[in-house]
Structures are given as structure tokens and as C-alpha cells.
Amino acid sequence: MEYKELFETGMSYETFLSIASASEREKIAEITKVISICEEYTNKIKNLDKPYNFLLSAESWCPYVRATIPVLVKMTEINPNIKLRIITEGRGFKYLREKLNISEELYVVPTLAILDENFEFVTRYVGRPAKYRNIGFENVSKEYFAGYRSDDIIEEILQKMGV
């Protein structure tokens, strides 16, 4: 399945929330309330002058997804050139994993494929920020899962996009 078809058949954020459990929606709402994006990253997002399609493989039960998806939604609110569609972990494993050259053993949610306006691959973001490997995820995990490390997610996505 091509990126365009995966994107076009993906869910909106509203649909994603509608199939989440009440407790999962509550956790996502709590994180959404505390997300804060620094002015530098807000300006970089605002200044993206071409369309991007964010194709996210996600499940609402996953705490990494719950920390990431509100950040991506915030990016779409800051810049309407960014569109977000969500596919299930199963669909991501079946179709997206191979396109992104991720082995079966290493596939996780969230997996984000960043595509241009023609649905051509630009870059990917998988799991959590890579810099946590250096500083030790255990040192930031509580803040990360509570939504207080949103700039770390955005920093890595923008770097990978070349912004």
C-alpha cells in the first residue's frame, strides 16, 4: 500500500479519540492541557511554508503515543500546512514498517512517517526522542509521560525535517 493510500484511509484525531477508552481519553486530555511549546519551535512550525502529511501509526493504550499525539496535534494547530492521519499499529506493522525499513523486532508505536505534499517520504520519527539514550530515559520518563517534554519531541521532528 502506498503512502498516499495509507494517509487517505487513516483516521482523524477525533476518530482516534472516539475509539479510545474513557481512561485513555482522560490521560490524553491531561497531557494536552500541559503541553507547552517554546517560542523558537512555535516560530519554526509557523514558518513551514510547504505542506506536510504526518502519517502516524498509533494506539491509544500506549503511553508513548499518549505523550506524542497531542504534540503532533498542536503542530497542526500552529500550522495548517501540516495534516495528520492515524493508522493502527496493525496497519502500520503490515504496511508502514517495510516502507520505513524497520525490522519486525524493532517496530514500535508511535511510528511517524513525515511526507511531503505529494506523499513522498521526507523522514521518520519512531518511539521517543533519540537524545534520551544519552541522558537516560529514566531521568525524564515521568515528565515525558506527563506531557512536560513536548519540546524534546518537536526538536527531534524539526531536526529530522531539516528545519
Protein Blocks (a to p, Z undefined) as FASTA:
>chain_A
ZZklmmmmpccfklmmmmpcfklmmmmmmmmmmgccdfklmmmmmmpcbdcdddddddfk
lmklmmmmmmmmmmmmmpmkbccddddfklmmmmmmmmnopafklgccdddddddfkopa
fbdcehiafklmmnopmlmmmmmmnopammmmmmmmmmmnoZZ
